[in-house]
């Protein structure tokens, strides 16, 4: 029998309380930068690109840093983007909640590397990590992969690592690391976002958790997975509470449709049938469209956090589209195959 998950309290990442500035100043900075976004014409050109050089030229026109590779250009622009966010936001915590998903990936990667029979070299390991992130790559290498505690993680990272190791040792299943880290990271995000005076960003992450839980439900039902795995995979409450998601596990399709009826996810209820017929990619695309629709409302706010965060997420949408097109150019996929993957903001 699996051991009960250790209840280690997870402290929040440190936030600064004495930042200067105002949302009016932050919004003014963003107004100036918004002209560099792709917009629909830029995305049209991106998806019409026939070579990597076409993509590079487009990125340079939209003020991406000049680097040797497209991946390097996107990485540097991402780092620059979050440096701007940390600089201009008068209320701390915003860049933390947006970067914690990257830290989730990096913590999972670090933990799995410790259990490999043939551990990676330092440079190879660091190439697997996402940037930017709250925890530096050096810290993850020494504190997690090499287990040299004097190079210690921040307290919140150490608590997440301890809980994930316990989950792995109870089942010796690498997927248990993913489930443990994802639950804890999203619990941190929810707690930080709940402290914002503006609830708009908290509403975005509510939707992220719900869409992740809906995707989990669809996979579990399509693959006839067991209830304990489903329960262990669910993220914390969003608009829909965890207890409701649990009740959906073996509920009839019509009961689930009814449960989704008065939520933002009602348009996705058709996936309860279509997902098992190869609709996973369609669900991902429709979920992104739902999120982008929510974020676009923020871009119409004259001043304040929604306008600033919408700019950040519009750039993130560009990054995703660039990666899709680059993968297509590398793999030789046809334009017809790639077009449906496009994410419009």
SERONU-785434 format. One record per atom (N, C-alpha, C): x, y, z. Coordinates in steps of 0.02 Angstrom, whole numbers, padded with zeros to 5 digits, always signed. Example, Ala and Ser with C-alpha at 12.3 -4.5 7.8 and 13.67 -1.06 7.14 Angstrom:
residues 2
+00660-00284+00390/+00615-00225+00390/+00660-00165+00390/+00642-00112+00354/+00684-00053+00357/+00645+00002+00394/
END
This chain:
residues 345
+00042-00060+00000/+00000+00000+00000/+00044+00062+00000/+00026+00111-00042/+00066+00173-00046/+00062+00211+00019/+00118+00240+00039/+00120+00281+00099/+00079+00345+00089/+00051+00369+00142/+00014+00432+00139/+00061+00489+00122/+00039+00532+00078/+00080+00589+00056/+00098+00634+00115/+00161+00649+00121/+00186+00689+00177/+00158+00760+00174/+00132+00783+00229/+00101+00850+00231/+00153+00902+00253/+00194+00922+00206/+00244+00974+00219/+00215+01040+00195/+00210+01089+00240/+00185+01154+00219/+00233+01185+00169/+00206+01214+00117/+00248+01244+00065/+00246+01320+00072/+00302+01350+00091/+00303+01423+00097/+00299+01455+00028/+00276+01517+00026/+00271+01553-00037/+00340+01578-00059/+00351+01585-00125/+00411+01619-00148/+00413+01690-00120/+00472+01715-00109/+00480+01782-00081/+00453+01835-00129/+00417+01883-00102/+00392+01939-00142/+00413+02004-00108/+00428+02054-00149/+00448+02118-00122/+00387+02161-00106/+00389+02193-00049/+00332+02234-00027/+00344+02309-00036/+00404+02328-00057/+00421+02399-00058/+00437+02424-00128/+00405+02394-00179/+00420+02415-00248/+00389+02483-00263/+00426+02522-00301/+00401+02587-00322/+00364+02579-00388/+00328+02632-00408/+00295+02632-00472/+00220+02629-00466/+00187+02623-00523/+00114+02622-00525/+00093+02581-00586/+00030+02559-00585/+00004+02522-00643/-00004+02569-00702/-00014+02633-00690/-00019+02680-00745/+00047+02683-00783/+00103+02685-00745/+00169+02685-00777/+00181+02619-00814/+00163+02563-00782/+00173+02498-00813/+00133+02492-00878/+00071+02516-00877/+00029+02514-00937/+00058+02558-00992/+00085+02615-00972/+00116+02659-01022/+00174+02625-01057/+00214+02589-01019/+00271+02552-01050/+00244+02500-01099/+00191+02467-01080/+00163+02415-01123/+00132+02444-01186/+00097+02501-01180/+00069+02534-01239/+00123+02545-01292/+00181+02566-01270/+00236+02580-01316/+00261+02515-01349/+00261+02460-01311/+00288+02397-01337/+00238+02357-01378/+00174+02371-01371/+00123+02331-01406/+00130+02334-01482/+00160+02387-01507/+00167+02394-01580/+00213+02341-01608/+00255+02309-01564/+00301+02257-01587/+00269+02188-01589/+00208+02181-01566/+00175+02116-01568/+00160+02096-01641/+00157+02031-01654/+00144+02007-01722/+00077+02032-01748/+00025+02024-01707/-00042+02035-01733/-00059+01983-01786/-00117+01988-01815/-00138+01939-01865/-00093+01941-01928/-00073+02000-01952/-00029+02000-02011/+00037+01964-01998/+00066+01975-01939/+00129+01941-01923/+00121+01866-01919/+00065+01843-01890/+00053+01771-01886/+00041+01742-01956/+00008+01780-01999/-00002+01757-02068/+00067+01746-02101/+00112+01794-02092/+00179+01787-02121/+00217+01729-02090/+00209+01720-02024/+00244+01665-01991/+00222+01597-02020/+00157+01588-02029/+00133+01524-02054/+00142+01516-02129/+00162+01570-02162/+00179+01566-02234/+00254+01556-02244/+00293+01558-02189/+00366+01553-02194/+00386+01487-02226/+00433+01491-02273/+00456+01430-02307/+00525+01408-02283/+00561+01453-02248/+00628+01435-02224/+00637+01463-02154/+00689+01439-02120/+00706+01465-02054/+00726+01538-02059/+00759+01557-02113/+00779+01627-02122/+00718+01673-02126/+00663+01648-02156/+00601+01687-02158/+00577+01701-02087/+00581+01651-02044/+00560+01660-01975/+00605+01709-01939/+00671+01702-01950/+00719+01748-01917/+00705+01820-01937/+00693+01832-02000/+00681+01901-02023/+00618+01929-01990/+00567+01888-01985/+00505+01911-01952/+00517+01929-01880/+00554+01887-01844/+00568+01901-01774/+00608+01966-01766/+00657+01976-01809/+00697+02037-01803/+00654+02099-01816/+00607+02095-01863/+00563+02151-01877/+00519+02168-01817/+00506+02118-01775/+00464+02129-01716/+00505+02134-01652/+00567+02155-01660/+00611+02175-01605/+00633+02117-01560/+00638+02058-01587/+00668+02003-01549/+00744+02012-01550/+00779+01990-01498/+00852+01997-01497/+00884+01957-01554/+00940+01983-01580/+00975+01949-01634/+01020+01895-01605/+01006+01833-01621/+01045+01775-01598/+01058+01729-01657/+01100+01679-01646/+01118+01633-01700/+01061+01588-01721/+01016+01572-01675/+00961+01526-01690/+00894+01558-01671/+00842+01532-01702/+00775+01556-01685/+00759+01538-01613/+00779+01479-01591/+00767+01459-01522/+00800+01508-01474/+00862+01528-01490/+00897+01577-01448/+00863+01644-01448/+00835+01665-01504/+00799+01728-01508/+00737+01727-01463/+00700+01672-01466/+00639+01665-01426/+00657+01662-01352/+00710+01625-01335/+00730+01618-01266/+00750+01686-01237/+00790+01724-01274/+00813+01789-01249/+00755+01838-01244/+00709+01836-01291/+00651+01881-01287/+00608+01863-01227/+00602+01798-01213/+00563+01777-01154/+00595+01803-01090/+00661+01797-01084/+00695+01822-01025/+00686+01898-01019/+00693+01933-01075/+00685+02006-01075/+00613+02024-01055/+00565+01985-01078/+00495+01998-01063/+00481+01997-00988/+00508+01946-00954/+00494+01939-00882/+00537+01986-00840/+00594+02006-00866/+00632+02059-00832/+00592+02123-00833/+00560+02138-00890/+00517+02197-00895/+00459+02191-00845/+00426+02133-00842/+00369+02125-00797/+00390+02136-00725/+00446+02107-00705/+00468+02116-00636/+00485+02189-00622/+00512+02222-00672/+00532+02292-00663/+00472+02339-00655/+00420+02329-00696/+00367+02380-00700/+00308+02368-00653/+00298+02306-00629/+00239+02294-00587/+00249+02323-00517/+00205+02366-00495/+00212+02394-00427/+00193+02343-00373/+00151+02295-00390/+00132+02242-00343/+00169+02179-00361/+00211+02154-00315/+00250+02095-00331/+00206+02033-00330/+00231+01980-00362/+00195+01917-00365/+00173+01899-00435/+00166+01950-00478/+00141+01936-00545/+00191+01896-00586/+00255+01914-00585/+00302+01875-00624/+00313+01806-00593/+00304+01801-00526/+00311+01735-00495/+00259+01686-00520/+00195+01707-00522/+00143+01659-00542/+00150+01641-00616/+00176+01686-00657/+00183+01670-00728/+00244+01627-00742/+00295+01630-00697/+00355+01589-00707/+00352+01522-00672/+00309+01514-00622/+00307+01451-00585/+00294+01390-00630/+00253+01395-00684/+00247+01337-00728/+00314+01315-00759/+00358+01363-00775/+00425+01344-00799/+00463+01308-00744/+00456+01332-00682/+00491+01298-00627/+00463+01228-00616/+00398+01219-00628/+00369+01151-00622/+00404+01104-00671/+00411+01125-00734/+00446+01084-00783/+00518+01070-00760/+00552+01121-00736/+00623+01113-00719/+00632+01069-00657/+00587+01076-00608/+00591+01032-00549/+00578+00960-00568/+00528+00947-00610/+00514+00879-00632/+00574+00850-00670/+00603+00890-00714/+00662+00868-00752/+00720+00852-00705/+00731+00894-00655/+00786+00884-00608/+00777+00821-00567/+00716+00811-00542/+00702+00752-00501/+00710+00688-00541/+00685+00687-00602/+00692+00627-00643/+00765+00612-00659/+00805+00666-00668/+00876+00656-00683/+00912+00621-00626/+00888+00631-00564/+00922+00599-00507/+00911+00524-00506/+00859+00500-00540/+00843+00429-00539/+00865+00393-00603/+00898+00429-00649/+00922+00397-00710/+00981+00351-00695/+00983+00294-00728/+01040+00249-00719/+01104+00281-00745/+01098+00322-00797/+01155+00357-00826/+01142+00432-00822/+01161+00463-00765/+01145+00535-00754/+01176+00578-00809/+01143+00633-00827/+01168+00677-00879/+01227+00718-00855/+01267+00741-00903/+01318+00791-00888/+01285+00858-00874/+01320+00902-00841/+01290+00966-00820/+01263+01005-00879/+01302+01012-00933/+01280+01051-00990/+01218+01021-01023/+01217+00955-01029/+01159+00921-01059/+01098+00933-01016/+01106+00926-00950/+01050+00936-00905/+01021+01007-00912/+01064+01057-00913/+01041+01126-00916/+01006+01140-00982/+01024+01104-01035/+00991+01114-01099/+00919+01090-01099/+00902+01048-01049/+00833+01022-01044/+00787+01071-01008/+00814+01122-00976/+00775+01166-00933/+00745+01224-00972/+00689+01250-00945/+00657+01309-00974/+00684+01372-00940/+00690+01424-00979/+00708+01490-00954/+00657+01540-00982/+00644+01593-00943/+00668+01608-00875/+00631+01567-00823/+00657+01567-00763/+00626+01531-00707/+00647+01565-00642/+00613+01547-00588/+00630+01577-00523/+00692+01544-00493/+00700+01479-00504/+00758+01442-00477/+00810+01435-00532/+00871+01460-00522/+00923+01456-00574/+00942+01384-00589/+00967+01374-00650/+00988+01307-00670/+01044+01280-00626/+01092+01323-00607/+01147+01301-00564/+01121+01273-00499/+01071+01306-00471/+01043+01284-00407/+01011+01215-00414/+00974+01205-00468/+00943+01140-00479/+00995+01085-00489/+01048+01101-00524/+01100+01051-00537/+01132+01029-00471/+01152+01077-00431/+01188+01059-00369/+01142+01034-00314/+01084+01065-00307/+01041+01048-00250/+00998+00986-00262/+00976+00976-00324/+00930+00920-00338/+00967+00862-00371/+01000+00875-00428/+01032+00821-00465/+01092+00793-00426/+01134+00839-00400/+01194+00817-00363/+01181+00810-00288/+01124+00832-00264/+01104+00825-00193/+01154+00856-00145/+01184+00912-00164/+01229+00948-00120/+01189+01003-00085/+01167+00989-00025/+01118+01031+00009/+01143+01101+00024/+01210+01110+00027/+01235+01177+00042/+01221+01225-00016/+01203+01198-00073/+01185+01241-00130/+01110+01254-00130/+01079+01251-00072/+01008+01243-00060/+00959+01280-00104/+00904+01246-00115/+00846+01274-00149/+00812+01324-00104/+00770+01369-00133/+00726+01409-00090/+00680+01362-00052/+00654+01385+00004/+00615+01342+00048/+00556+01311+00012/+00522+01349-00031/+00464+01322-00067/+00485+01266-00115/+00543+01275-00146/+00568+01224-00192/+00587+01160-00155/+00619+01168-00097/+00639+01110-00058/+00578+01070-00035/+00525+01104-00014/+00464+01069+00007/+00434+01030-00051/+00431+01060-00110/+00403+01026-00169/+00445+00965-00187/+00511+00973-00185/+00556+00917-00200/+00546+00860-00150/+00541+00876-00086/+00532+00824-00035/+00468+00785-00046/+00414+00820-00061/+00349+00787-00072/+00351+00745-00135/+00384+00769-00187/+00387+00731-00249/+00430+00668-00241/+00485+00673-00204/+00526+00614-00191/+00487+00561-00152/+00449+00584-00103/+00408+00537-00065/+00358+00502-00110/+00326+00541-00155/+00277+00511-00201/+00310+00460-00246/+00370+00474-00270/+00405+00427-00314/+00424+00364-00277/+00451+00371-00217/+00474+00312-00180/+00417+00268-00157/+00356+00296-00155/+00298+00256-00136/+00274+00213-00194/+00289+00233-00256/+00262+00196-00313/+00315+00177-00365/+00374+00209-00362/+00427+00199-00411/+00400+00208-00482/+00362+00263-00489/+00332+00281-00553/+00349+00354-00566/+00384+00366-00622/+00405+00435-00636/+00346+00482-00644/+00288+00456-00665/+00229+00498-00672/+00206+00526-00606/+00222+00492-00551/+00203+00517-00485/+00241+00581-00468/+00300+00590-00495/+00338+00652-00487/+00300+00709-00521/+00278+00696-00583/+00241+00748-00620/+00179+00769-00582/+00141+00720-00558/+00078+00736-00525/+00090+00775-00461/+00140+00756-00423/+00154+00790-00359/+00176+00862-00371/+00223+00872-00417/+00248+00940-00430/+00194+00984-00458/+00155+00958-00505/+00102+00998-00536/+00051+01021-00483/+00031+00976-00440/-00018+00994-00388/+00010+01050-00343/+00072+01042-00322/+00101+01090-00276/+00114+01158-00308/+00137+01158-00369/+00150+01221-00404/+00084+01259-00414/+00032+01223-00435/-00032+01257-00446/-00064+01280-00381/-00051+01245-00327/-00075+01269-00262/-00040+01334-00243/+00025+01339-00257/+00062+01401-00244/+00035+01458-00287/+00025+01444-00351/-00001+01495-00396/-00068+01521-00371/-00113+01475-00352/-00179+01495-00329/-00174+01539-00266/-00129+01521-00222/-00122+01559-00159/-00094+01629-00172/-00044+01634-00215/-00016+01700-00231/-00068+01743-00267/-00101+01713-00318/-00149+01751-00358/-00208+01774-00316/-00227+01736-00265/-00282+01756-00222/-00267+01820-00184/-00203+01837-00178/-00184+01897-00142/-00183+01960-00185/-00194+01953-00251/-00196+02012-00294/-00260+02051-00283/-00254+02117-00282/-00315+02158-00276/-00360+02149-00337/-00329+02140-00395/-00368+02128-00456/-00375+02053-00465/-00436+02028-00469/-00448+01956-00472/-00444+01928-00543/-00430+01970-00592/-00430+01949-00662/-00379+01894-00675/-00317+01902-00649/-00266+01851-00662/-00282+01787-00624/-00310+01793-00564/-00331+01733-00528/-00383+01695-00569/-00427+01731-00604/-00477+01700-00647/-00445+01663-00705/-00390+01690-00731/-00354+01655-00785/-00328+01588-00760/-00295+01588-00702/-00267+01526-00677/-00321+01477-00653/-00379+01502-00631/-00436+01458-00619/-00452+01418-00682/-00452+01453-00738/-00468+01421-00802/-00413+01373-00823/-00351+01391-00811/-00295+01345-00827/-00303+01280-00789/-00318+01284-00724/-00325+01223-00684/-00385+01182-00707/-00441+01216-00720/-00500+01180-00742/-00490+01145-00809/-00457+01179-00856/-00445+01149-00921/-00397+01090-00915/-00348+01095-00871/-00304+01039-00859/-00342+00980-00829/-00386+00995-00781/-00426+00941-00751/-00475+00910-00801/-00503+00952-00845/-00547+00925-00897/-00508+00880-00944/-00448+00901-00963/-00406+00859-01005/-00389+00793-00971/-00376+00795-00905/-00363+00734-00868/-00424+00688-00868/-00482+00717-00857/-00544+00677-00858/-00554+00644-00927/-00543+00681-00980/-00552+00653-01047/-00503+00596-01061/-00440+00605-01040/-00390+00551-01051/-00408+00490-01010/-00427+00500-00948/-00443+00444-00904/-00502+00404-00932/-00553+00438-00955/-00612+00403-00982/-00596+00369-01048/-00554+00401-01090/-00536+00371-01154/-00493+00309-01145/-00451+00309-01093/-00404+00253-01083/-00425+00206-01027/-00483+00217-00999/-00509+00174-00945/-00458+00168-00888/-00429+00225-00867/-00381+00225-00812/-00417+00220-00745/-00380+00202-00694/-00411+00189-00629/-00423+00254-00590/-00471+00250-00545/-00491+00308-00505/-00433+00338-00464/-00391+00297-00429/-00337+00328-00389/-00289+00370-00431/-00275+00349-00492/-00231+00389-00535/-00265+00454-00554/-00329+00450-00569/-00368+00511-00586/-00368+00560-00527/-00385+00535-00469/-00388+00579-00410/-00321+00610-00395/-00268+00571-00404/-00200+00595-00390/-00177+00648-00441/-00209+00648-00499/-00188+00693-00553/-00223+00760-00552/-00278+00765-00515/-00317+00827-00516/-00280+00885-00482/-00284+00943-00513/-00255+01004-00485/-00304+01034-00435/-00282+01083-00395/-00327+01115-00346/-00387+01149-00379/-00434+01170-00336/-00496+01201-00360/-00484+01258-00409/-00527+01260-00460/-00531+01318-00504/-00601+01347-00496/-00633+01362-00552/-00704+01380-00548/-00745+01319-00527/-00723+01261-00551/-00754+01197-00532/-00713+01166-00476/-00746+01146-00424/-00711+01118-00365/-00689+01047-00378/-00637+01027-00341/-00608+00960-00347/-00662+00905-00336/-00706+00917-00287/-00757+00866-00273/-00801+00853-00334/-00814+00906-00372/-00855+00897-00433/-00817+00857-00485/-00753+00872-00494/-00713+00834-00541/-00711+00760-00521/-00705+00746-00457/-00704+00677-00434/-00770+00642-00452/-00825+00679-00444/-00891+00649-00459/-00900+00634-00533/-00861+00668-00576/-00866+00658-00648/-00833+00593-00671/-00792+00561-00629/-00751+00505-00650/-00791+00451-00687/-00844+00427-00657/-00884+00374-00689/-00956+00396-00701/-00965+00462-00705/-01033+00489-00717/-01052+00480-00790/-01117+00474-00805/-01139+00473-00875/-01120+00538-00911/-01111+00534-00976/-01092+00593-01016/-01141+00650-01005/-01206+00635-01003/-01255+00689-00996/-01250+00724-00929/-01231+00686-00876/-01222+00717-00810/-01162+00765-00811/-01110+00746-00846/-01051+00790-00851/-01068+00852-00893/-01103+00841-00948/-01125+00898-00989/-01164+00948-00946/-01209+00921-00905/-01250+00964-00862/-01206+01001-00812/-01154+00967-00787/-01109+01000-00739/-01068+01055-00770/-01055+01050-00836/-01016+01101-00872/-01061+01157-00900/-01126+01147-00898/-01172+01190-00934/-01165+01264-00916/-01159+01280-00852/-01157+01349-00830/-01086+01373-00814/-01036+01342-00846/-00966+01361-00837/-00938+01387-00903/-00879+01417-00903/-00849+01439-00966/-00832+01381-01013/-00835+01319-00989/-00810+01262-01027/-00866+01224-01064/-00927+01251-01061/-00982+01219-01096/-00967+01207-01170/-00933+01254-01206/-00919+01241-01277/-00874+01180-01288/-00839+01157-01236/-00793+01100-01244/-00827+01034-01227/-00890+01035-01208/-00922+00973-01185/-00927+00921-01240/-00925+00943-01303/-00926+00896-01358/-00866+00849-01358/-00812+00870-01324/-00752+00828-01320/-00765+00764-01280/-00818+00762-01241/-00834+00701-01203/-00845+00643-01251/-00864+00657-01313/-00872+00606-01365/-00812+00607-01412/-00794+00666-01435/-00744+00672-01489/-00673+00655-01466/-00657+00664-01402/-00589+00655-01379/-00565+00584-01393/-00606+00535-01380/-00587+00466-01391/-00580+00448-01464/-00599+00492-01508/-00595+00480-01580/-00538+00522-01611/-00487+00535-01572/-00429+00573-01597/-00435+00647-01588/-00476+00669-01539/-00487+00741-01531/-00441+00775-01481/-00387+00742-01460/-00343+00772-01409/-00313+00838-01433/-00290+00840-01496/-00261+00902-01522/-00313+00956-01529/-00374+00937-01547/-00429+00986-01552/-00445+01014-01483/-00445+00972-01433/-00458+00996-01365/-00405+01046-01343/-00343+01031-01357/-00288+01077-01339/-00297+01145-01373/-00314+01143-01437/-00324+01205-01475/-00384+01244-01449/-00439+01209-01437/-00499+01243-01412/-00489+01270-01342/-00450+01234-01301/-00435+01259-01234/-00394+01322-01236/-00344+01324-01281/-00304+01385-01289/-00346+01443-01314/-00392+01429-01359/-00435+01483-01384/-00478+01511-01328/-00502+01468-01285/-00542+01491-01228/-00500+01537-01183/-00438+01515-01169/-00394+01556-01127/-00376+01622-01161/-00361+01620-01225/-00343+01681-01260/-00402+01729-01264/-00463+01702-01270/-00521+01745-01270/-00527+01782-01204/-00512+01748-01149/-00514+01780-01083/-00459+01833-01078/-00399+01817-01103/-00345+01865-01100/-00357+01925-01144/-00388+01915-01202/-00402+01971-01247/-00445+02024-01214/-00490+02002-01170/-00531+02051-01134/-00487+02096-01092/-00433+02068-01065/-00385+02108-01027/-00349+02159-01070/-00337+02141-01133/-00301+02188-01177/-00344+02249-01194/-00409+02245-01181/-00453+02302-01195/-00461+02347-01134/-00430+02328-01077/-00430+02370-01018/-00384+02429-01029/-00407+02488-01013/-00368+02548-01027/-00303+02549-00987/-00306+02531-00923/-00247+02535-00880/-00255+02485-00823/-00198+02455-00803/-00200+02409-00746/-00170+02341-00762/-00171+02295-00714/-00141+02230-00723/-00164+02192-00784/-00230+02190-00801/-00251+02151-00859/-00217+02172-00924/-00208+02237-00934/-00176+02261-00996/-00103+02239-00998/-00069+02244-00942/+00002+02225-00939/+00011+02150-00949/-00029+02110-00913/-00022+02038-00918/-00044+02013-00987/-00094+02045-01016/-00116+02025-01083/-00059+02034-01134/-00019+02087-01126/+00038+02096-01170/+00088+02039-01161/+00103+02022-01099/+00149+01967-01085/+00125+01903-01118/+00060+01888-01111/+00033+01826-01136/+00027+01827-01213/+00018+01886-01241/+00017+01891-01315/+00086+01872-01342/+00139+01895-01309/+00206+01875-01330/+00216+01800-01320/+00190+01773-01265/+00195+01701-01253/+00159+01662-01309/+00104+01689-01332/+00068+01657-01387/+00111+01657-01450/+00148+01711-01462/+00194+01712-01518/+00247+01658-01511/+00274+01650-01451/+00326+01599-01440/+00299+01530-01459/+00237+01516-01438/+00208+01450-01453/+00200+01441-01529/+00177+01493-01563/+00169+01488-01635/+00236+01480-01671/+00287+01515-01648/+00353+01508-01678/+00378+01436-01671/+00368+01407-01612/+00392+01338-01600/+00354+01289-01645/+00289+01301-01655/+00249+01258-01699/+00277+01261-01770/+00288+01322-01795/+00312+01330-01864/+00383+01301-01871/+00426+01312-01822/+00494+01286-01826/+00494+01210-01826/+00451+01180-01786/+00446+01107-01785/+00423+01082-01854/+00377+01119-01884/+00352+01100-01950/+00407+01105-02003/+00446+01160-02000/+00500+01169-02049/+00553+01115-02040/+00566+01097-01977/+00617+01046-01963/+00594+00977-01985/+00530+00963-01973/+00504+00895-01988/+00475+00889-02058/+00473+00945-02094/+00448+00942-02162/+00373+00933-02169/+00335+00957-02119/+00262+00950-02122/+00233+00999-02173/+00177+00981-02201/+00145+01025-02250/+00110+01082-02215/+00098+01136-02253/+00063+01194-02226/-00008+01175-02205/-00038+01128-02241/-00106+01106-02224/-00107+01072-02156/-00054+01037-02139/-00051+01002-02075/-00038+01049-02018/-00001+01103-02031/+00019+01149-01978/-00034+01202-01965/-00070+01223-02016/-00118+01277-02010/-00167+01268-01952/-00197+01209-01943/-00245+01201-01888/-00215+01208-01819/-00148+01206-01814/-00116+01213-01748/-00106+01285-01728/-00120+01332-01773/-00108+01402-01760/-00148+01428-01701/-00115+01467-01658/-00147+01499-01601/-00151+01574-01614/-00212+01600-01620/-00222+01672-01631/-00238+01706-01565/-00205+01763-01553/-00221+01804-01495/-00249+01868-01522/
END
